[in-house]
Amino acid sequence: MKIGIVNPYSWDVPGGVGFHIRDLALKLRSRGHDVRVLTPSTSEDLPEWITSAGSSVSIPFNGSVANISVKPTTMKRTRRWLAENNFDVVHVHEPVVPSVSMAAAISSRAPLVGTFHAALGRSVSRSIASAPMRLYMERIGVRIAVSEEARRTLIEHHGGDAVIIPNGVETASFRTATPLVQWAATADRPVVVFLGRLDEPRKGLSIFVGAIERVLARFPGARFLIAGRGDAPDCREAVARFGDSVSFLGGISDEEKESLLAGASVYVAPQTGGESFGIVLVEAMSARTAVVASDIPAFRAVLEDGRAGALFETGNSQSLAATLIDLLSDPSRLEQVSDAGQRASAQYDWEVVADKVFEVYKLAIDMGSPAVSGTELRPETWTLLMVAVMRLPVGSDPGILPGSGP
């Protein structure tokens, strides 16, 4: 099958949607399918199967940044890519984001599949934008949501429904990873890990840091390893007094992440919201590392209401500290949580997820092309939508731009 996959966010900036697209494309290519990806990018070192739609612009929203392509040339490059490839199906990710996916959803004559990643609450801007977006949303034959929260967001803001297919994880690489000695937990020195952007408040680093003192009072040998890009000077200053009990590792590679999680006692996900899934939770679970996460809907779903991990009160450092102390004080329970998490992670393996996505492709093809069904749109629609969407109050109500970060 010849498959086109479209990414709205810059390939040059690491993010959850981009990782999802990369891994799905690689899995399907490994099965013999001809998969091509269109994405904003300025890199000169892209694989031959990835095409750049041009540069992107950074738009701040919701405590994060979206790197999207809104230039007039975006539509031209997208139409050229579609014309040069006779795709059996085109798979657009986050088609409501004013970027390459929207351009492809407008222009494709091949059957369309759309994946929705975002989980949002009430959004005035997205409610306003739903009217012009109806011009092309009906072209998407089959819709996928990566979680129940993403499905809820789609239904509330755009109508219709979606089949839930979660994000995939290459669980084997985490199951078989070898811990690095310098990061691995020992009987006397449990290791608690944070992974995420340090300078995005919603990732919850300050909540993680706020739990450290209480845990160290109970377990003086505990180590807290903080990995991620960005800077957080206030948090660094707050933990300086703990010496080598707290280490900032900076950005780490995929291989280092696998080793870090494989050697940890506990992985903590203290995010305060804006998450539709929880890929890193599944990665830690695959590595047989106990997960402690804030009690937000997306994380509660991945941890099966606490059966595959432990939940603490969102935004509460004292609750996090108490949960960590309870787990580290009971080695048998820590083992049980680790085992339950690893078992639960199997459903998110890319072998399972790719099978489900491929079945959706076949369904979309059976439904036929949007052009055949009479919903073909003119190129001018791109300009109209860009004008309508980009005039919305993104700064005060950023719901039109779902998160692109990890």
Contacts in CASP RR format, 6 or more apart in sequence:
PFRMAT RR
TARGET T0000
AUTHOR 0000-0000-0000
METHOD contacts of the structure
MODEL  1
MKIGIVNPYSWDVPGGVGFHIRDLALKLRSRGHDVRVLTPSTSEDLPEWI
TSAGSSVSIPFNGSVANISVKPTTMKRTRRWLAENNFDVVHVHEPVVPSV
SMAAAISSRAPLVGTFHAALGRSVSRSIASAPMRLYMERIGVRIAVSEEA
RRTLIEHHGGDAVIIPNGVETASFRTATPLVQWAATADRPVVVFLGRLDE
PRKGLSIFVGAIERVLARFPGARFLIAGRGDAPDCREAVARFGDSVSFLG
GISDEEKESLLAGASVYVAPQTGGESFGIVLVEAMSARTAVVASDIPAFR
AVLEDGRAGALFETGNSQSLAATLIDLLSDPSRLEQVSDAGQRASAQYDW
EVVADKVFEVYKLAIDMGSPAVSGTELRPETWTLLMVAVMRLPVGSDPGI
LPGSGP
1 33 0 8 1.000
1 34 0 8 1.000
1 88 0 8 1.000
1 89 0 8 1.000
1 358 0 8 1.000
1 361 0 8 1.000
2 33 0 8 1.000
2 34 0 8 1.000
2 35 0 8 1.000
2 36 0 8 1.000
2 85 0 8 1.000
2 86 0 8 1.000
2 87 0 8 1.000
2 88 0 8 1.000
3 28 0 8 1.000
3 33 0 8 1.000
3 34 0 8 1.000
3 35 0 8 1.000
3 36 0 8 1.000
3 87 0 8 1.000
3 88 0 8 1.000
3 89 0 8 1.000
3 90 0 8 1.000
3 91 0 8 1.000
3 361 0 8 1.000
4 35 0 8 1.000
4 36 0 8 1.000
4 37 0 8 1.000
4 38 0 8 1.000
4 85 0 8 1.000
4 87 0 8 1.000
4 89 0 8 1.000
4 90 0 8 1.000
4 91 0 8 1.000
5 21 0 8 1.000
5 24 0 8 1.000
5 25 0 8 1.000
5 35 0 8 1.000
5 36 0 8 1.000
5 37 0 8 1.000
5 38 0 8 1.000
5 90 0 8 1.000
5 91 0 8 1.000
5 93 0 8 1.000
6 37 0 8 1.000
6 38 0 8 1.000
6 39 0 8 1.000
6 78 0 8 1.000
6 90 0 8 1.000
6 91 0 8 1.000
6 92 0 8 1.000
6 93 0 8 1.000
6 100 0 8 1.000
6 101 0 8 1.000
6 104 0 8 1.000
7 17 0 8 1.000
7 18 0 8 1.000
7 21 0 8 1.000
7 37 0 8 1.000
7 38 0 8 1.000
7 39 0 8 1.000
7 40 0 8 1.000
7 93 0 8 1.000
7 100 0 8 1.000
7 101 0 8 1.000
8 17 0 8 1.000
8 40 0 8 1.000
8 68 0 8 1.000
8 69 0 8 1.000
8 93 0 8 1.000
8 94 0 8 1.000
8 95 0 8 1.000
8 97 0 8 1.000
8 99 0 8 1.000
8 100 0 8 1.000
8 101 0 8 1.000
8 102 0 8 1.000
8 404 0 8 1.000
9 15 0 8 1.000
9 17 0 8 1.000
9 18 0 8 1.000
9 39 0 8 1.000
9 40 0 8 1.000
9 56 0 8 1.000
9 66 0 8 1.000
9 67 0 8 1.000
9 68 0 8 1.000
9 94 0 8 1.000
9 97 0 8 1.000
9 99 0 8 1.000
9 404 0 8 1.000
10 39 0 8 1.000
10 40 0 8 1.000
10 41 0 8 1.000
10 42 0 8 1.000
10 56 0 8 1.000
10 67 0 8 1.000
10 68 0 8 1.000
10 69 0 8 1.000
11 18 0 8 1.000
11 39 0 8 1.000
11 40 0 8 1.000
11 41 0 8 1.000
11 43 0 8 1.000
11 46 0 8 1.000
11 50 0 8 1.000
11 52 0 8 1.000
12 40 0 8 1.000
12 41 0 8 1.000
12 42 0 8 1.000
12 43 0 8 1.000
12 56 0 8 1.000
12 67 0 8 1.000
13 56 0 8 1.000
13 67 0 8 1.000
13 404 0 8 1.000
13 405 0 8 1.000
14 229 0 8 1.000
14 405 0 8 1.000
14 406 0 8 1.000
15 404 0 8 1.000
15 405 0 8 1.000
15 406 0 8 1.000
16 117 0 8 1.000
16 167 0 8 1.000
16 279 0 8 1.000
16 404 0 8 1.000
16 405 0 8 1.000
16 406 0 8 1.000
17 93 0 8 1.000
17 94 0 8 1.000
17 117 0 8 1.000
17 403 0 8 1.000
17 404 0 8 1.000
17 405 0 8 1.000
18 39 0 8 1.000
18 93 0 8 1.000
18 404 0 8 1.000
19 279 0 8 1.000
19 406 0 8 1.000
20 93 0 8 1.000
20 115 0 8 1.000
20 117 0 8 1.000
20 146 0 8 1.000
20 167 0 8 1.000
20 168 0 8 1.000
20 279 0 8 1.000
21 37 0 8 1.000
21 39 0 8 1.000
21 93 0 8 1.000
22 37 0 8 1.000
23 168 0 8 1.000
23 169 0 8 1.000
23 170 0 8 1.000
23 350 0 8 1.000
24 168 0 8 1.000
24 350 0 8 1.000
24 353 0 8 1.000
24 354 0 8 1.000
24 357 0 8 1.000
25 35 0 8 1.000
25 37 0 8 1.000
25 49 0 8 1.000
27 350 0 8 1.000
27 351 0 8 1.000
27 354 0 8 1.000
28 35 0 8 1.000
28 354 0 8 1.000
28 358 0 8 1.000
29 35 0 8 1.000
29 49 0 8 1.000
31 354 0 8 1.000
35 49 0 8 1.000
36 49 0 8 1.000
36 50 0 8 1.000
36 51 0 8 1.000
36 81 0 8 1.000
36 85 0 8 1.000
36 87 0 8 1.000
37 49 0 8 1.000
37 50 0 8 1.000
37 51 0 8 1.000
38 50 0 8 1.000
38 51 0 8 1.000
38 53 0 8 1.000
38 77 0 8 1.000
38 78 0 8 1.000
38 81 0 8 1.000
38 100 0 8 1.000
38 104 0 8 1.000
39 50 0 8 1.000
39 51 0 8 1.000
39 52 0 8 1.000
39 53 0 8 1.000
39 100 0 8 1.000
40 52 0 8 1.000
40 53 0 8 1.000
40 54 0 8 1.000
40 55 0 8 1.000
40 56 0 8 1.000
40 67 0 8 1.000
40 68 0 8 1.000
40 69 0 8 1.000
40 74 0 8 1.000
40 99 0 8 1.000
40 100 0 8 1.000
41 50 0 8 1.000
41 52 0 8 1.000
41 53 0 8 1.000
41 54 0 8 1.000
41 55 0 8 1.000
41 56 0 8 1.000
42 52 0 8 1.000
42 54 0 8 1.000
42 55 0 8 1.000
42 56 0 8 1.000
43 52 0 8 1.000
46 52 0 8 1.000
51 77 0 8 1.000
51 81 0 8 1.000
52 77 0 8 1.000
53 69 0 8 1.000
53 74 0 8 1.000
53 77 0 8 1.000
53 78 0 8 1.000
53 81 0 8 1.000
53 100 0 8 1.000
53 103 0 8 1.000
54 69 0 8 1.000
54 71 0 8 1.000
54 73 0 8 1.000
54 74 0 8 1.000
54 77 0 8 1.000
55 69 0 8 1.000
55 71 0 8 1.000
56 67 0 8 1.000
56 68 0 8 1.000
56 69 0 8 1.000
56 99 0 8 1.000
57 67 0 8 1.000
57 68 0 8 1.000
57 69 0 8 1.000
57 70 0 8 1.000
58 65 0 8 1.000
58 66 0 8 1.000
58 67 0 8 1.000
59 65 0 8 1.000
59 66 0 8 1.000
59 67 0 8 1.000
59 68 0 8 1.000
59 394 0 8 1.000
59 401 0 8 1.000
60 395 0 8 1.000
60 398 0 8 1.000
61 394 0 8 1.000
61 395 0 8 1.000
61 398 0 8 1.000
61 399 0 8 1.000
61 401 0 8 1.000
61 403 0 8 1.000
62 202 0 8 1.000
62 274 0 8 1.000
62 398 0 8 1.000
62 399 0 8 1.000
62 401 0 8 1.000
62 403 0 8 1.000
63 200 0 8 1.000
63 201 0 8 1.000
63 202 0 8 1.000
64 197 0 8 1.000
64 200 0 8 1.000
64 202 0 8 1.000
64 403 0 8 1.000
64 404 0 8 1.000
64 405 0 8 1.000
65 404 0 8 1.000
66 97 0 8 1.000
66 401 0 8 1.000
66 402 0 8 1.000
66 403 0 8 1.000
66 404 0 8 1.000
67 404 0 8 1.000
68 97 0 8 1.000
68 98 0 8 1.000
68 99 0 8 1.000
68 100 0 8 1.000
68 401 0 8 1.000
69 99 0 8 1.000
69 100 0 8 1.000
70 98 0 8 1.000
70 99 0 8 1.000
70 386 0 8 1.000
70 390 0 8 1.000
72 383 0 8 1.000
74 99 0 8 1.000
74 100 0 8 1.000
74 103 0 8 1.000
74 382 0 8 1.000
75 103 0 8 1.000
75 106 0 8 1.000
75 107 0 8 1.000
75 379 0 8 1.000
75 382 0 8 1.000
75 383 0 8 1.000
78 100 0 8 1.000
78 103 0 8 1.000
78 104 0 8 1.000
78 107 0 8 1.000
79 103 0 8 1.000
79 107 0 8 1.000
79 379 0 8 1.000
82 90 0 8 1.000
82 104 0 8 1.000
82 107 0 8 1.000
82 108 0 8 1.000
82 109 0 8 1.000
82 110 0 8 1.000
87 108 0 8 1.000
87 110 0 8 1.000
88 110 0 8 1.000
88 111 0 8 1.000
88 361 0 8 1.000
88 365 0 8 1.000
89 110 0 8 1.000
89 111 0 8 1.000
89 112 0 8 1.000
89 113 0 8 1.000
89 361 0 8 1.000
89 364 0 8 1.000
89 365 0 8 1.000
90 104 0 8 1.000
90 108 0 8 1.000
90 110 0 8 1.000
90 111 0 8 1.000
90 112 0 8 1.000
90 113 0 8 1.000
91 112 0 8 1.000
91 113 0 8 1.000
91 114 0 8 1.000
91 115 0 8 1.000
91 357 0 8 1.000
91 361 0 8 1.000
92 101 0 8 1.000
92 102 0 8 1.000
92 104 0 8 1.000
92 105 0 8 1.000
92 108 0 8 1.000
92 112 0 8 1.000
92 113 0 8 1.000
92 114 0 8 1.000
92 115 0 8 1.000
92 140 0 8 1.000
93 101 0 8 1.000
93 114 0 8 1.000
93 115 0 8 1.000
93 117 0 8 1.000
94 101 0 8 1.000
94 115 0 8 1.000
94 116 0 8 1.000
94 117 0 8 1.000
94 118 0 8 1.000
94 402 0 8 1.000
95 101 0 8 1.000
95 102 0 8 1.000
95 104 0 8 1.000
95 105 0 8 1.000
95 114 0 8 1.000
95 116 0 8 1.000
95 136 0 8 1.000
95 137 0 8 1.000
95 140 0 8 1.000
96 102 0 8 1.000
96 116 0 8 1.000
96 126 0 8 1.000
96 129 0 8 1.000
96 133 0 8 1.000
96 137 0 8 1.000
96 157 0 8 1.000
96 158 0 8 1.000
96 400 0 8 1.000
96 402 0 8 1.000
97 400 0 8 1.000
97 401 0 8 1.000
97 402 0 8 1.000
98 385 0 8 1.000
98 386 0 8 1.000
98 389 0 8 1.000
98 390 0 8 1.000
98 400 0 8 1.000
102 136 0 8 1.000
102 382 0 8 1.000
102 385 0 8 1.000
103 382 0 8 1.000
105 112 0 8 1.000
105 114 0 8 1.000
105 136 0 8 1.000
105 137 0 8 1.000
105 139 0 8 1.000
105 140 0 8 1.000
106 136 0 8 1.000
106 139 0 8 1.000
106 377 0 8 1.000
106 379 0 8 1.000
106 381 0 8 1.000
106 382 0 8 1.000
106 385 0 8 1.000
107 377 0 8 1.000
107 379 0 8 1.000
107 382 0 8 1.000
108 139 0 8 1.000
108 370 0 8 1.000
109 369 0 8 1.000
109 370 0 8 1.000
109 371 0 8 1.000
109 376 0 8 1.000
110 369 0 8 1.000
111 141 0 8 1.000
111 364 0 8 1.000
111 365 0 8 1.000
111 367 0 8 1.000
111 368 0 8 1.000
111 369 0 8 1.000
111 370 0 8 1.000
112 139 0 8 1.000
112 140 0 8 1.000
112 141 0 8 1.000
112 142 0 8 1.000
112 364 0 8 1.000
112 370 0 8 1.000
113 140 0 8 1.000
113 141 0 8 1.000
113 142 0 8 1.000
113 143 0 8 1.000
113 144 0 8 1.000
113 360 0 8 1.000
113 361 0 8 1.000
113 364 0 8 1.000
114 140 0 8 1.000
114 141 0 8 1.000
114 142 0 8 1.000
114 143 0 8 1.000
114 144 0 8 1.000
115 143 0 8 1.000
115 144 0 8 1.000
115 145 0 8 1.000
115 146 0 8 1.000
115 165 0 8 1.000
116 143 0 8 1.000
116 144 0 8 1.000
116 145 0 8 1.000
116 146 0 8 1.000
116 150 0 8 1.000
116 151 0 8 1.000
116 153 0 8 1.000
116 154 0 8 1.000
116 162 0 8 1.000
117 146 0 8 1.000
117 150 0 8 1.000
117 276 0 8 1.000
117 277 0 8 1.000
117 402 0 8 1.000
117 403 0 8 1.000
118 150 0 8 1.000
118 153 0 8 1.000
118 276 0 8 1.000
118 399 0 8 1.000
118 402 0 8 1.000
118 403 0 8 1.000
119 147 0 8 1.000
119 149 0 8 1.000
119 150 0 8 1.000
119 152 0 8 1.000
119 153 0 8 1.000
119 274 0 8 1.000
119 275 0 8 1.000
119 276 0 8 1.000
119 297 0 8 1.000
119 298 0 8 1.000
119 402 0 8 1.000
120 126 0 8 1.000
120 153 0 8 1.000
120 157 0 8 1.000
120 274 0 8 1.000
120 399 0 8 1.000
120 402 0 8 1.000
121 153 0 8 1.000
121 156 0 8 1.000
123 157 0 8 1.000
123 397 0 8 1.000
123 398 0 8 1.000
123 399 0 8 1.000
123 400 0 8 1.000
124 393 0 8 1.000
124 397 0 8 1.000
125 392 0 8 1.000
125 393 0 8 1.000
125 394 0 8 1.000
125 397 0 8 1.000
125 398 0 8 1.000
125 399 0 8 1.000
125 400 0 8 1.000
126 157 0 8 1.000
126 399 0 8 1.000
126 400 0 8 1.000
127 157 0 8 1.000
128 392 0 8 1.000
129 388 0 8 1.000
129 389 0 8 1.000
129 392 0 8 1.000
129 400 0 8 1.000
130 157 0 8 1.000
130 158 0 8 1.000
130 159 0 8 1.000
132 384 0 8 1.000
132 385 0 8 1.000
132 388 0 8 1.000
132 389 0 8 1.000
133 158 0 8 1.000
133 385 0 8 1.000
133 389 0 8 1.000
134 158 0 8 1.000
135 377 0 8 1.000
135 381 0 8 1.000
135 384 0 8 1.000
135 385 0 8 1.000
136 375 0 8 1.000
136 377 0 8 1.000
136 381 0 8 1.000
136 385 0 8 1.000
137 158 0 8 1.000
138 375 0 8 1.000
139 370 0 8 1.000
139 375 0 8 1.000
139 377 0 8 1.000
140 370 0 8 1.000
141 364 0 8 1.000
141 367 0 8 1.000
141 370 0 8 1.000
142 163 0 8 1.000
142 360 0 8 1.000
142 363 0 8 1.000
142 364 0 8 1.000
142 367 0 8 1.000
143 154 0 8 1.000
143 160 0 8 1.000
143 161 0 8 1.000
143 162 0 8 1.000
143 163 0 8 1.000
144 162 0 8 1.000
144 163 0 8 1.000
144 164 0 8 1.000
144 165 0 8 1.000
144 357 0 8 1.000
144 360 0 8 1.000
145 151 0 8 1.000
145 153 0 8 1.000
145 154 0 8 1.000
145 162 0 8 1.000
145 163 0 8 1.000
145 164 0 8 1.000
145 165 0 8 1.000
146 164 0 8 1.000
146 165 0 8 1.000
146 166 0 8 1.000
146 167 0 8 1.000
146 276 0 8 1.000
146 277 0 8 1.000
147 164 0 8 1.000
147 166 0 8 1.000
147 276 0 8 1.000
147 277 0 8 1.000
147 298 0 8 1.000
147 301 0 8 1.000
148 164 0 8 1.000
148 297 0 8 1.000
148 301 0 8 1.000
149 275 0 8 1.000
149 276 0 8 1.000
149 297 0 8 1.000
149 298 0 8 1.000
149 301 0 8 1.000
150 162 0 8 1.000
150 164 0 8 1.000
150 276 0 8 1.000
150 277 0 8 1.000
151 161 0 8 1.000
151 162 0 8 1.000
151 164 0 8 1.000
153 276 0 8 1.000
153 402 0 8 1.000
154 160 0 8 1.000
154 161 0 8 1.000
154 162 0 8 1.000
155 161 0 8 1.000
155 162 0 8 1.000
163 360 0 8 1.000
165 353 0 8 1.000
165 356 0 8 1.000
165 357 0 8 1.000
165 360 0 8 1.000
166 277 0 8 1.000
166 347 0 8 1.000
166 348 0 8 1.000
166 353 0 8 1.000
167 277 0 8 1.000
167 278 0 8 1.000
167 279 0 8 1.000
167 282 0 8 1.000
167 348 0 8 1.000
167 353 0 8 1.000
168 279 0 8 1.000
168 282 0 8 1.000
168 348 0 8 1.000
168 349 0 8 1.000
168 350 0 8 1.000
168 353 0 8 1.000
169 279 0 8 1.000
169 282 0 8 1.000
169 283 0 8 1.000
169 286 0 8 1.000
169 345 0 8 1.000
169 348 0 8 1.000
169 349 0 8 1.000
169 350 0 8 1.000
170 349 0 8 1.000
170 350 0 8 1.000
171 282 0 8 1.000
171 283 0 8 1.000
171 286 0 8 1.000
171 345 0 8 1.000
171 346 0 8 1.000
171 348 0 8 1.000
171 349 0 8 1.000
171 350 0 8 1.000
172 349 0 8 1.000
173 254 0 8 1.000
173 258 0 8 1.000
174 258 0 8 1.000
174 261 0 8 1.000
174 262 0 8 1.000
174 283 0 8 1.000
174 284 0 8 1.000
174 286 0 8 1.000
174 287 0 8 1.000
175 286 0 8 1.000
175 287 0 8 1.000
175 288 0 8 1.000
175 342 0 8 1.000
177 258 0 8 1.000
177 259 0 8 1.000
177 261 0 8 1.000
177 262 0 8 1.000
177 287 0 8 1.000
178 259 0 8 1.000
178 262 0 8 1.000
179 259 0 8 1.000
179 260 0 8 1.000
179 262 0 8 1.000
179 263 0 8 1.000
180 256 0 8 1.000
180 259 0 8 1.000
180 260 0 8 1.000
180 263 0 8 1.000
183 191 0 8 1.000
183 225 0 8 1.000
183 259 0 8 1.000
183 260 0 8 1.000
183 263 0 8 1.000
183 264 0 8 1.000
184 191 0 8 1.000
184 263 0 8 1.000
185 191 0 8 1.000
185 223 0 8 1.000
185 263 0 8 1.000
185 264 0 8 1.000
185 265 0 8 1.000
188 221 0 8 1.000
189 221 0 8 1.000
189 222 0 8 1.000
189 223 0 8 1.000
190 219 0 8 1.000
190 221 0 8 1.000
190 222 0 8 1.000
190 223 0 8 1.000
190 265 0 8 1.000
190 266 0 8 1.000
190 328 0 8 1.000
191 222 0 8 1.000
191 223 0 8 1.000
191 224 0 8 1.000
191 225 0 8 1.000
191 263 0 8 1.000
191 264 0 8 1.000
191 265 0 8 1.000
191 266 0 8 1.000
192 215 0 8 1.000
192 222 0 8 1.000
192 223 0 8 1.000
192 224 0 8 1.000
192 225 0 8 1.000
192 264 0 8 1.000
192 265 0 8 1.000
192 266 0 8 1.000
192 267 0 8 1.000
192 268 0 8 1.000
192 324 0 8 1.000
193 224 0 8 1.000
193 225 0 8 1.000
193 226 0 8 1.000
193 227 0 8 1.000
193 260 0 8 1.000
193 261 0 8 1.000
193 264 0 8 1.000
193 266 0 8 1.000
193 267 0 8 1.000
193 268 0 8 1.000
193 284 0 8 1.000
193 289 0 8 1.000
194 205 0 8 1.000
194 208 0 8 1.000
194 224 0 8 1.000
194 225 0 8 1.000
194 226 0 8 1.000
194 227 0 8 1.000
194 268 0 8 1.000
194 270 0 8 1.000
195 227 0 8 1.000
195 228 0 8 1.000
195 257 0 8 1.000
195 260 0 8 1.000
195 261 0 8 1.000
195 267 0 8 1.000
195 280 0 8 1.000
196 203 0 8 1.000
196 205 0 8 1.000
196 227 0 8 1.000
196 228 0 8 1.000
196 229 0 8 1.000
196 280 0 8 1.000
196 406 0 8 1.000
197 203 0 8 1.000
197 228 0 8 1.000
197 229 0 8 1.000
197 230 0 8 1.000
197 405 0 8 1.000
197 406 0 8 1.000
198 205 0 8 1.000
198 226 0 8 1.000
198 228 0 8 1.000
198 229 0 8 1.000
198 230 0 8 1.000
198 231 0 8 1.000
198 232 0 8 1.000
198 235 0 8 1.000
198 248 0 8 1.000
198 250 0 8 1.000
199 230 0 8 1.000
199 231 0 8 1.000
199 232 0 8 1.000
201 272 0 8 1.000
202 271 0 8 1.000
202 272 0 8 1.000
202 273 0 8 1.000
202 274 0 8 1.000
203 270 0 8 1.000
203 271 0 8 1.000
204 270 0 8 1.000
204 271 0 8 1.000
204 272 0 8 1.000
204 315 0 8 1.000
205 226 0 8 1.000
205 232 0 8 1.000
205 235 0 8 1.000
205 270 0 8 1.000
206 232 0 8 1.000
206 234 0 8 1.000
206 235 0 8 1.000
207 270 0 8 1.000
207 272 0 8 1.000
207 294 0 8 1.000
207 315 0 8 1.000
207 316 0 8 1.000
207 317 0 8 1.000
207 320 0 8 1.000
208 224 0 8 1.000
208 226 0 8 1.000
208 268 0 8 1.000
208 270 0 8 1.000
208 317 0 8 1.000
208 320 0 8 1.000
209 235 0 8 1.000
209 238 0 8 1.000
209 239 0 8 1.000
209 317 0 8 1.000
210 238 0 8 1.000
210 317 0 8 1.000
210 320 0 8 1.000
210 321 0 8 1.000
211 317 0 8 1.000
211 318 0 8 1.000
211 320 0 8 1.000
211 321 0 8 1.000
211 324 0 8 1.000
212 224 0 8 1.000
212 239 0 8 1.000
212 242 0 8 1.000
212 245 0 8 1.000
212 246 0 8 1.000
212 321 0 8 1.000
213 242 0 8 1.000
214 318 0 8 1.000
214 321 0 8 1.000
214 322 0 8 1.000
214 325 0 8 1.000
215 222 0 8 1.000
215 224 0 8 1.000
215 321 0 8 1.000
215 324 0 8 1.000
215 325 0 8 1.000
215 328 0 8 1.000
216 222 0 8 1.000
216 242 0 8 1.000
216 245 0 8 1.000
218 325 0 8 1.000
218 328 0 8 1.000
218 329 0 8 1.000
219 325 0 8 1.000
219 328 0 8 1.000
221 245 0 8 1.000
222 245 0 8 1.000
222 328 0 8 1.000
223 244 0 8 1.000
223 245 0 8 1.000
223 246 0 8 1.000
223 247 0 8 1.000
224 239 0 8 1.000
224 242 0 8 1.000
224 245 0 8 1.000
224 246 0 8 1.000
224 247 0 8 1.000
225 247 0 8 1.000
225 249 0 8 1.000
225 260 0 8 1.000
225 264 0 8 1.000
226 246 0 8 1.000
226 247 0 8 1.000
226 248 0 8 1.000
226 249 0 8 1.000
226 250 0 8 1.000
227 249 0 8 1.000
227 250 0 8 1.000
227 251 0 8 1.000
227 252 0 8 1.000
227 256 0 8 1.000
227 257 0 8 1.000
227 260 0 8 1.000
228 249 0 8 1.000
228 250 0 8 1.000
228 251 0 8 1.000
228 252 0 8 1.000
229 250 0 8 1.000
229 251 0 8 1.000
230 250 0 8 1.000
236 248 0 8 1.000
239 246 0 8 1.000
249 260 0 8 1.000
252 260 0 8 1.000
257 283 0 8 1.000
258 283 0 8 1.000
258 287 0 8 1.000
261 267 0 8 1.000
261 283 0 8 1.000
261 284 0 8 1.000
261 287 0 8 1.000
261 289 0 8 1.000
262 287 0 8 1.000
262 288 0 8 1.000
262 289 0 8 1.000
263 287 0 8 1.000
263 289 0 8 1.000
264 284 0 8 1.000
264 287 0 8 1.000
264 289 0 8 1.000
265 289 0 8 1.000
265 290 0 8 1.000
265 328 0 8 1.000
265 334 0 8 1.000
266 289 0 8 1.000
266 290 0 8 1.000
266 291 0 8 1.000
266 292 0 8 1.000
266 324 0 8 1.000
266 327 0 8 1.000
266 328 0 8 1.000
266 334 0 8 1.000
267 280 0 8 1.000
267 281 0 8 1.000
267 284 0 8 1.000
267 289 0 8 1.000
267 290 0 8 1.000
267 291 0 8 1.000
267 292 0 8 1.000
268 291 0 8 1.000
268 292 0 8 1.000
268 293 0 8 1.000
268 320 0 8 1.000
268 324 0 8 1.000
269 278 0 8 1.000
269 280 0 8 1.000
269 281 0 8 1.000
269 291 0 8 1.000
269 292 0 8 1.000
269 293 0 8 1.000
269 294 0 8 1.000
269 299 0 8 1.000
270 293 0 8 1.000
270 294 0 8 1.000
270 315 0 8 1.000
270 320 0 8 1.000
271 293 0 8 1.000
271 294 0 8 1.000
271 296 0 8 1.000
271 299 0 8 1.000
272 294 0 8 1.000
272 296 0 8 1.000
272 314 0 8 1.000
272 315 0 8 1.000
273 294 0 8 1.000
273 296 0 8 1.000
273 298 0 8 1.000
273 314 0 8 1.000
274 296 0 8 1.000
274 298 0 8 1.000
274 403 0 8 1.000
275 296 0 8 1.000
275 298 0 8 1.000
275 299 0 8 1.000
276 298 0 8 1.000
276 402 0 8 1.000
277 298 0 8 1.000
277 302 0 8 1.000
278 298 0 8 1.000
278 299 0 8 1.000
278 302 0 8 1.000
279 406 0 8 1.000
280 406 0 8 1.000
281 291 0 8 1.000
281 293 0 8 1.000
281 299 0 8 1.000
281 302 0 8 1.000
281 303 0 8 1.000
282 302 0 8 1.000
282 345 0 8 1.000
282 348 0 8 1.000
284 291 0 8 1.000
285 291 0 8 1.000
285 308 0 8 1.000
285 309 0 8 1.000
285 341 0 8 1.000
285 342 0 8 1.000
285 344 0 8 1.000
285 345 0 8 1.000
286 342 0 8 1.000
286 345 0 8 1.000
286 348 0 8 1.000
287 342 0 8 1.000
288 338 0 8 1.000
288 339 0 8 1.000
288 341 0 8 1.000
288 342 0 8 1.000
289 338 0 8 1.000
290 309 0 8 1.000
290 310 0 8 1.000
290 327 0 8 1.000
290 334 0 8 1.000
290 337 0 8 1.000
290 338 0 8 1.000
290 341 0 8 1.000
291 303 0 8 1.000
291 308 0 8 1.000
291 309 0 8 1.000
291 310 0 8 1.000
291 337 0 8 1.000
291 341 0 8 1.000
292 309 0 8 1.000
292 310 0 8 1.000
292 311 0 8 1.000
292 312 0 8 1.000
292 320 0 8 1.000
292 323 0 8 1.000
292 324 0 8 1.000
292 327 0 8 1.000
293 299 0 8 1.000
293 302 0 8 1.000
293 303 0 8 1.000
293 309 0 8 1.000
293 310 0 8 1.000
293 311 0 8 1.000
293 312 0 8 1.000
294 311 0 8 1.000
294 312 0 8 1.000
294 313 0 8 1.000
294 314 0 8 1.000
294 315 0 8 1.000
294 320 0 8 1.000
295 311 0 8 1.000
295 312 0 8 1.000
295 313 0 8 1.000
295 314 0 8 1.000
296 314 0 8 1.000
299 311 0 8 1.000
300 306 0 8 1.000
300 311 0 8 1.000
302 308 0 8 1.000
302 344 0 8 1.000
303 309 0 8 1.000
303 310 0 8 1.000
303 311 0 8 1.000
303 341 0 8 1.000
303 344 0 8 1.000
304 344 0 8 1.000
305 311 0 8 1.000
307 340 0 8 1.000
307 344 0 8 1.000
308 337 0 8 1.000
308 340 0 8 1.000
308 341 0 8 1.000
308 343 0 8 1.000
308 344 0 8 1.000
309 337 0 8 1.000
309 340 0 8 1.000
309 341 0 8 1.000
310 323 0 8 1.000
310 326 0 8 1.000
310 327 0 8 1.000
310 337 0 8 1.000
311 323 0 8 1.000
312 319 0 8 1.000
312 320 0 8 1.000
312 322 0 8 1.000
312 323 0 8 1.000
313 319 0 8 1.000
326 333 0 8 1.000
327 333 0 8 1.000
327 334 0 8 1.000
327 337 0 8 1.000
328 334 0 8 1.000
346 352 0 8 1.000
370 376 0 8 1.000
389 400 0 8 1.000
392 400 0 8 1.000
394 400 0 8 1.000
394 401 0 8 1.000
END
